[in-house]
Amino acid sequence: MVLAAVALTGLTGCANRPNNLETYYDSTAPVTDSAHAAASASSSAPVSAATVDPAAAAREAIADEVASAVLTKDDLAKEGVRAAASRADNAACFNAVPAGDPRGSTWVYGSGASLTQLVTGYLDRPATEVLGQVQCDGTKLNIQLPAGATAVHGWCQGATCTVLLAAGHVLSGLQVTASTAARATDAVRSVTPLAAKKLPTS
């Protein structure tokens, strides 16, 4: 079960209040004042406040982590990119990432290369487990584990290179498509540390 960018719904739980039933074995027995007092005290007892559904709280927390992991214009200020007019469709390695409620963005370099980020949250399992199940086509990209990430994998297919970073319940993917594989590799390696810093710390 997943969460996204973005996107991470919430549920609230309600405390069940048992029915206050009395059984009368003798229907002709008179009701005493003490019985009235007990019934009145029972009906006027305060109802405990509804407790928050732990699952809903967990979903909300992961949704916040997903949103926080998305790179912003300020994060990418030194990369020479501008926001794309529309978000790119998932391609290449991103198609192998288990479905969820993702968030992300697409950016364009001055050279015409594109950078797309896909951030997904998983409620039922750690992101490292998800990453371990992702198998992408192409050549594996050797990339050093950056500070902030628990695990990292990378692949290049043609002139598109993808890096997937995991920490906590969040998986952050970076995908660069350039004119050559070498340029795509350089670009994705440059932004990987920036994305790792935005992953959850716990």
Phi and psi restraints in degrees (value plus and minus 20) as a CYANA .aco file:
   2 VAL   PHI    -141.6  -101.6
   2 VAL   PSI     144.5   184.5
   3 LEU   PHI    -137.2   -97.2
   3 LEU   PSI     -48.6    -8.6
   4 ALA   PHI      -5.5    34.5
   4 ALA   PSI     154.9   194.9
   5 ALA   PHI     -88.9   -48.9
   5 ALA   PSI      33.9    73.9
   6 VAL   PHI     139.9   179.9
   6 VAL   PSI     -38.9     1.1
   7 ALA   PHI     156.3   196.3
   7 ALA   PSI       5.0    45.0
  10 GLY   PHI    -151.5  -111.5
  10 GLY   PSI     129.9   169.9
  11 LEU   PHI    -143.5  -103.5
  11 LEU   PSI     125.2   165.2
  12 THR   PHI    -136.0   -96.0
  12 THR   PSI     117.2   157.2
  13 GLY   PHI    -112.3   -72.3
  13 GLY   PSI     135.1   175.1
  14 CYS   PHI    -141.1  -101.1
  14 CYS   PSI     115.0   155.0
  15 ALA   PHI     -94.7   -54.7
  15 ALA   PSI     110.2   150.2
  16 ASN   PHI    -100.1   -60.1
  16 ASN   PSI     112.2   152.2
  17 ARG   PHI    -128.0   -88.0
  17 ARG   PSI      99.4   139.4
  18 PRO   PHI     -83.5   -43.5
  18 PRO   PSI     127.9   167.9
  19 ASN   PHI     -84.5   -44.5
  19 ASN   PSI     119.1   159.1
  20 ASN   PHI    -117.4   -77.4
  20 ASN   PSI      67.7   107.7
  21 LEU   PHI    -126.5   -86.5
  21 LEU   PSI     122.8   162.8
  22 GLU   PHI    -141.4  -101.4
  22 GLU   PSI     115.7   155.7
  23 THR   PHI    -126.8   -86.8
  23 THR   PSI     107.3   147.3
  24 TYR   PHI    -126.3   -86.3
  24 TYR   PSI      96.9   136.9
  25 TYR   PHI    -104.1   -64.1
  25 TYR   PSI     -41.8    -1.8
  26 ASP   PHI    -144.3  -104.3
  26 ASP   PSI      80.6   120.6
  27 SER   PHI     -87.7   -47.7
  27 SER   PSI     -35.3     4.7
  28 THR   PHI    -113.8   -73.8
  28 THR   PSI     -24.7    15.3
  29 ALA   PHI     -88.9   -48.9
  29 ALA   PSI     115.5   155.5
  30 PRO   PHI     -89.9   -49.9
  30 PRO   PSI     127.4   167.4
  31 VAL   PHI    -109.3   -69.3
  31 VAL   PSI     102.1   142.1
  32 THR   PHI    -106.1   -66.1
  32 THR   PSI     146.0   186.0
  33 ASP   PHI     -80.9   -40.9
  33 ASP   PSI     -55.2   -15.2
  34 SER   PHI     -86.0   -46.0
  34 SER   PSI     -53.4   -13.4
  35 ALA   PHI     -87.3   -47.3
  35 ALA   PSI     -62.1   -22.1
  36 HIS   PHI     -79.1   -39.1
  36 HIS   PSI     -61.8   -21.8
  37 ALA   PHI     -85.2   -45.2
  37 ALA   PSI     -60.4   -20.4
  38 ALA   PHI     -85.9   -45.9
  38 ALA   PSI     -61.7   -21.7
  39 ALA   PHI     -84.5   -44.5
  39 ALA   PSI     -60.6   -20.6
  40 SER   PHI     -84.8   -44.8
  40 SER   PSI     -61.2   -21.2
  41 ALA   PHI     -85.2   -45.2
  41 ALA   PSI     -57.9   -17.9
  42 SER   PHI     -86.3   -46.3
  42 SER   PSI     -63.2   -23.2
  43 SER   PHI     -90.9   -50.9
  43 SER   PSI     -44.3    -4.3
  44 SER   PHI    -115.0   -75.0
  44 SER   PSI     -20.8    19.2
  45 ALA   PHI     -84.0   -44.0
  45 ALA   PSI     116.0   156.0
  46 PRO   PHI     -84.9   -44.9
  46 PRO   PSI     124.1   164.1
  47 VAL   PHI    -110.1   -70.1
  47 VAL   PSI     110.1   150.1
  48 SER   PHI     -84.2   -44.2
  48 SER   PSI     127.1   167.1
  49 ALA   PHI     -85.7   -45.7
  49 ALA   PSI     124.8   164.8
  50 ALA   PHI     -84.7   -44.7
  50 ALA   PSI     115.6   155.6
  51 THR   PHI    -106.4   -66.4
  51 THR   PSI     133.1   173.1
  52 VAL   PHI     -95.2   -55.2
  52 VAL   PSI     115.7   155.7
  53 ASP   PHI     -87.3   -47.3
  53 ASP   PSI      98.6   138.6
  54 PRO   PHI     -77.7   -37.7
  54 PRO   PSI     -57.6   -17.6
  55 ALA   PHI     -84.8   -44.8
  55 ALA   PSI     -60.5   -20.5
  56 ALA   PHI     -85.3   -45.3
  56 ALA   PSI     -60.3   -20.3
  57 ALA   PHI     -84.2   -44.2
  57 ALA   PSI     -59.5   -19.5
  58 ALA   PHI     -85.5   -45.5
  58 ALA   PSI     -61.6   -21.6
  59 ARG   PHI     -81.6   -41.6
  59 ARG   PSI     -62.2   -22.2
  60 GLU   PHI     -85.2   -45.2
  60 GLU   PSI     -60.3   -20.3
  61 ALA   PHI     -84.1   -44.1
  61 ALA   PSI     -63.1   -23.1
  62 ILE   PHI     -88.2   -48.2
  62 ILE   PSI     -57.1   -17.1
  63 ALA   PHI     -80.6   -40.6
  63 ALA   PSI     -59.4   -19.4
  64 ASP   PHI     -85.5   -45.5
  64 ASP   PSI     -58.6   -18.6
  65 GLU   PHI     -86.8   -46.8
  65 GLU   PSI     -58.2   -18.2
  66 VAL   PHI     -83.2   -43.2
  66 VAL   PSI     -67.0   -27.0
  67 ALA   PHI     -81.4   -41.4
  67 ALA   PSI     -58.4   -18.4
  68 SER   PHI     -91.1   -51.1
  68 SER   PSI     -41.9    -1.9
  69 ALA   PHI    -104.1   -64.1
  69 ALA   PSI     -27.7    12.3
  70 VAL   PHI     -96.2   -56.2
  70 VAL   PSI     109.0   149.0
  71 LEU   PHI     -87.0   -47.0
  71 LEU   PSI     123.4   163.4
  72 THR   PHI    -132.2   -92.2
  72 THR   PSI     155.1   195.1
  73 LYS   PHI     -79.4   -39.4
  73 LYS   PSI     -60.0   -20.0
  74 ASP   PHI     -85.7   -45.7
  74 ASP   PSI     -59.4   -19.4
  75 ASP   PHI     -80.5   -40.5
  75 ASP   PSI     -55.1   -15.1
  76 LEU   PHI    -122.2   -82.2
  76 LEU   PSI      -2.6    37.4
  77 ALA   PHI     -76.7   -36.7
  77 ALA   PSI     -54.2   -14.2
  78 LYS   PHI    -111.6   -71.6
  78 LYS   PSI     -19.1    20.9
  79 GLU   PHI    -111.4   -71.4
  79 GLU   PSI     -28.2    11.8
  80 GLY   PHI      48.3    88.3
  80 GLY   PSI      20.2    60.2
  81 VAL   PHI    -136.8   -96.8
  81 VAL   PSI     141.1   181.1
  82 ARG   PHI    -151.3  -111.3
  82 ARG   PSI     134.8   174.8
  83 ALA   PHI     -84.6   -44.6
  83 ALA   PSI     116.3   156.3
  84 ALA   PHI     -96.2   -56.2
  84 ALA   PSI     135.3   175.3
  85 ALA   PHI     -85.5   -45.5
  85 ALA   PSI     -49.1    -9.1
  86 SER   PHI    -166.7  -126.7
  86 SER   PSI     136.8   176.8
  87 ARG   PHI     -96.9   -56.9
  87 ARG   PSI     114.8   154.8
  88 ALA   PHI     -89.6   -49.6
  88 ALA   PSI     129.3   169.3
  89 ASP   PHI     -90.9   -50.9
  89 ASP   PSI     129.2   169.2
  90 ASN   PHI     -79.9   -39.9
  90 ASN   PSI     116.7   156.7
  91 ALA   PHI    -165.0  -125.0
  91 ALA   PSI     146.6   186.6
  92 ALA   PHI      28.3    68.3
  92 ALA   PSI    -144.8  -104.8
  93 CYS   PHI     -84.7   -44.7
  93 CYS   PSI     -48.5    -8.5
  94 PHE   PHI     -80.3   -40.3
  94 PHE   PSI     -47.1    -7.1
  95 ASN   PHI     -87.5   -47.5
  95 ASN   PSI     -38.1     1.9
  96 ALA   PHI    -109.0   -69.0
  96 ALA   PSI     -27.7    12.3
  97 VAL   PHI     -96.4   -56.4
  97 VAL   PSI     108.1   148.1
  98 PRO   PHI     -73.3   -33.3
  98 PRO   PSI     121.2   161.2
  99 ALA   PHI     -81.9   -41.9
  99 ALA   PSI     131.7   171.7
 100 GLY   PHI    -183.7  -143.7
 100 GLY   PSI    -168.8  -128.8
 101 ASP   PHI    -135.4   -95.4
 101 ASP   PSI      56.4    96.4
 102 PRO   PHI     -99.6   -59.6
 102 PRO   PSI     138.2   178.2
 103 ARG   PHI    -150.0  -110.0
 103 ARG   PSI     142.1   182.1
 104 GLY   PHI     150.8   190.8
 104 GLY   PSI    -187.7  -147.7
 105 SER   PHI    -181.3  -141.3
 105 SER   PSI     144.6   184.6
 106 THR   PHI    -147.2  -107.2
 106 THR   PSI     117.0   157.0
 107 TRP   PHI    -147.6  -107.6
 107 TRP   PSI     136.3   176.3
 108 VAL   PHI    -144.3  -104.3
 108 VAL   PSI     111.3   151.3
 109 TYR   PHI    -102.1   -62.1
 109 TYR   PSI     142.4   182.4
 110 GLY   PHI     -80.5   -40.5
 110 GLY   PSI     -47.3    -7.3
 111 SER   PHI     -96.9   -56.9
 111 SER   PSI     -31.3     8.7
 112 GLY   PHI      80.7   120.7
 112 GLY   PSI     -29.0    11.0
 113 ALA   PHI     -86.7   -46.7
 113 ALA   PSI     136.6   176.6
 114 SER   PHI    -140.6  -100.6
 114 SER   PSI     127.8   167.8
 115 LEU   PHI    -144.2  -104.2
 115 LEU   PSI     102.3   142.3
 116 THR   PHI    -141.7  -101.7
 116 THR   PSI     115.3   155.3
 117 GLN   PHI    -134.8   -94.8
 117 GLN   PSI     118.2   158.2
 118 LEU   PHI    -149.3  -109.3
 118 LEU   PSI      98.6   138.6
 119 VAL   PHI    -137.8   -97.8
 119 VAL   PSI     108.2   148.2
 120 THR   PHI    -152.6  -112.6
 120 THR   PSI     122.2   162.2
 121 GLY   PHI    -132.7   -92.7
 121 GLY   PSI     127.1   167.1
 122 TYR   PHI    -147.6  -107.6
 122 TYR   PSI     100.7   140.7
 123 LEU   PHI     -97.7   -57.7
 123 LEU   PSI     -57.0   -17.0
 124 ASP   PHI    -113.1   -73.1
 124 ASP   PSI     -21.9    18.1
 125 ARG   PHI    -181.3  -141.3
 125 ARG   PSI     135.7   175.7
 126 PRO   PHI     -91.0   -51.0
 126 PRO   PSI     133.2   173.2
 127 ALA   PHI     -86.0   -46.0
 127 ALA   PSI     -47.7    -7.7
 128 THR   PHI     -83.5   -43.5
 128 THR   PSI     -54.8   -14.8
 129 GLU   PHI     -87.0   -47.0
 129 GLU   PSI     -61.3   -21.3
 130 VAL   PHI     -83.0   -43.0
 130 VAL   PSI     -66.2   -26.2
 131 LEU   PHI     -80.3   -40.3
 131 LEU   PSI     -57.4   -17.4
 132 GLY   PHI     -84.9   -44.9
 132 GLY   PSI     -38.6     1.4
 133 GLN   PHI    -116.0   -76.0
 133 GLN   PSI     -28.0    12.0
 134 VAL   PHI    -103.1   -63.1
 134 VAL   PSI     104.5   144.5
 135 GLN   PHI    -144.8  -104.8
 135 GLN   PSI     100.5   140.5
 136 CYS   PHI    -131.9   -91.9
 136 CYS   PSI     132.4   172.4
 137 ASP   PHI     -94.3   -54.3
 137 ASP   PSI     139.7   179.7
 138 GLY   PHI      85.4   125.4
 138 GLY   PSI    -184.8  -144.8
 139 THR   PHI    -119.4   -79.4
 139 THR   PSI     116.5   156.5
 140 LYS   PHI     -85.2   -45.2
 140 LYS   PSI     119.0   159.0
 141 LEU   PHI    -122.2   -82.2
 141 LEU   PSI     100.5   140.5
 142 ASN   PHI     -95.9   -55.9
 142 ASN   PSI     100.3   140.3
 143 ILE   PHI    -164.1  -124.1
 143 ILE   PSI     114.8   154.8
 144 GLN   PHI     -93.1   -53.1
 144 GLN   PSI     122.2   162.2
 145 LEU   PHI     -85.1   -45.1
 145 LEU   PSI      98.5   138.5
 146 PRO   PHI    -104.1   -64.1
 146 PRO   PSI     138.1   178.1
 147 ALA   PHI     -80.8   -40.8
 147 ALA   PSI     112.2   152.2
 148 GLY   PHI      86.0   126.0
 148 GLY   PSI     -40.1    -0.1
 149 ALA   PHI    -123.9   -83.9
 149 ALA   PSI     128.6   168.6
 150 THR   PHI    -111.7   -71.7
 150 THR   PSI     -51.5   -11.5
 151 ALA   PHI    -171.4  -131.4
 151 ALA   PSI     134.3   174.3
 152 VAL   PHI    -166.8  -126.8
 152 VAL   PSI     118.0   158.0
 153 HIS   PHI    -154.1  -114.1
 153 HIS   PSI     130.8   170.8
 154 GLY   PHI    -165.1  -125.1
 154 GLY   PSI     131.3   171.3
 155 TRP   PHI    -164.3  -124.3
 155 TRP   PSI     133.9   173.9
 156 CYS   PHI    -147.8  -107.8
 156 CYS   PSI     113.0   153.0
 157 GLN   PHI    -149.3  -109.3
 157 GLN   PSI      87.1   127.1
 158 GLY   PHI      45.7    85.7
 158 GLY   PSI    -150.2  -110.2
 159 ALA   PHI    -118.6   -78.6
 159 ALA   PSI       1.6    41.6
 160 THR   PHI    -137.2   -97.2
 160 THR   PSI     103.1   143.1
 161 CYS   PHI    -137.9   -97.9
 161 CYS   PSI     118.8   158.8
 162 THR   PHI    -148.1  -108.1
 162 THR   PSI     117.3   157.3
 163 VAL   PHI    -145.1  -105.1
 163 VAL   PSI     112.8   152.8
 164 LEU   PHI    -136.4   -96.4
 164 LEU   PSI     107.3   147.3
 165 LEU   PHI    -135.8   -95.8
 165 LEU   PSI     118.9   158.9
 166 ALA   PHI    -146.0  -106.0
 166 ALA   PSI     121.0   161.0
 167 ALA   PHI    -181.7  -141.7
 167 ALA   PSI     114.0   154.0
 168 GLY   PHI      39.4    79.4
 168 GLY   PSI    -147.1  -107.1
 169 HIS   PHI    -126.8   -86.8
 169 HIS   PSI      -1.1    38.9
 170 VAL   PHI    -138.1   -98.1
 170 VAL   PSI     113.5   153.5
 171 LEU   PHI    -136.2   -96.2
 171 LEU   PSI     102.0   142.0
 172 SER   PHI    -133.1   -93.1
 172 SER   PSI     102.8   142.8
 173 GLY   PHI    -132.5   -92.5
 173 GLY   PSI     119.0   159.0
 174 LEU   PHI    -143.0  -103.0
 174 LEU   PSI     111.7   151.7
 175 GLN   PHI    -155.8  -115.8
 175 GLN   PSI     103.1   143.1
 176 VAL   PHI    -137.6   -97.6
 176 VAL   PSI     110.4   150.4
 177 THR   PHI    -136.7   -96.7
 177 THR   PSI     100.1   140.1
 178 ALA   PHI    -149.6  -109.6
 178 ALA   PSI    -192.5  -152.5
 179 SER   PHI     -94.2   -54.2
 179 SER   PSI     -45.5    -5.5
 180 THR   PHI    -159.4  -119.4
 180 THR   PSI     140.6   180.6
 181 ALA   PHI     -84.2   -44.2
 181 ALA   PSI     -55.1   -15.1
 182 ALA   PHI     -83.9   -43.9
 182 ALA   PSI     -63.4   -23.4
 183 ARG   PHI     -87.9   -47.9
 183 ARG   PSI     -57.8   -17.8
 184 ALA   PHI     -85.1   -45.1
 184 ALA   PSI     -59.5   -19.5
 185 THR   PHI     -83.1   -43.1
 185 THR   PSI     -67.2   -27.2
 186 ASP   PHI     -81.1   -41.1
 186 ASP   PSI     -62.6   -22.6
 187 ALA   PHI     -88.0   -48.0
 187 ALA   PSI     -64.1   -24.1
 188 VAL   PHI     -90.1   -50.1
 188 VAL   PSI     -53.1   -13.1
 189 ARG   PHI     -87.5   -47.5
 189 ARG   PSI     -51.2   -11.2
 190 SER   PHI     -89.2   -49.2
 190 SER   PSI     -57.4   -17.4
 191 VAL   PHI    -110.7   -70.7
 191 VAL   PSI     -33.4     6.6
 192 THR   PHI     -77.3   -37.3
 192 THR   PSI     -66.7   -26.7
 193 PRO   PHI     -82.3   -42.3
 193 PRO   PSI     -52.2   -12.2
 194 LEU   PHI     -85.6   -45.6
 194 LEU   PSI     -62.2   -22.2
 195 ALA   PHI     -90.5   -50.5
 195 ALA   PSI     -56.1   -16.1
 196 ALA   PHI     -84.2   -44.2
 196 ALA   PSI     -55.2   -15.2
 197 LYS   PHI     -85.2   -45.2
 197 LYS   PSI     -40.0     0.0
 198 LYS   PHI    -116.7   -76.7
 198 LYS   PSI     -18.8    21.2
 199 LEU   PHI     -95.7   -55.7
 199 LEU   PSI     136.4   176.4
 200 PRO   PHI     -82.9   -42.9
 200 PRO   PSI     126.2   166.2
 201 THR   PHI    -113.0   -73.0
 201 THR   PSI     -26.5    13.5
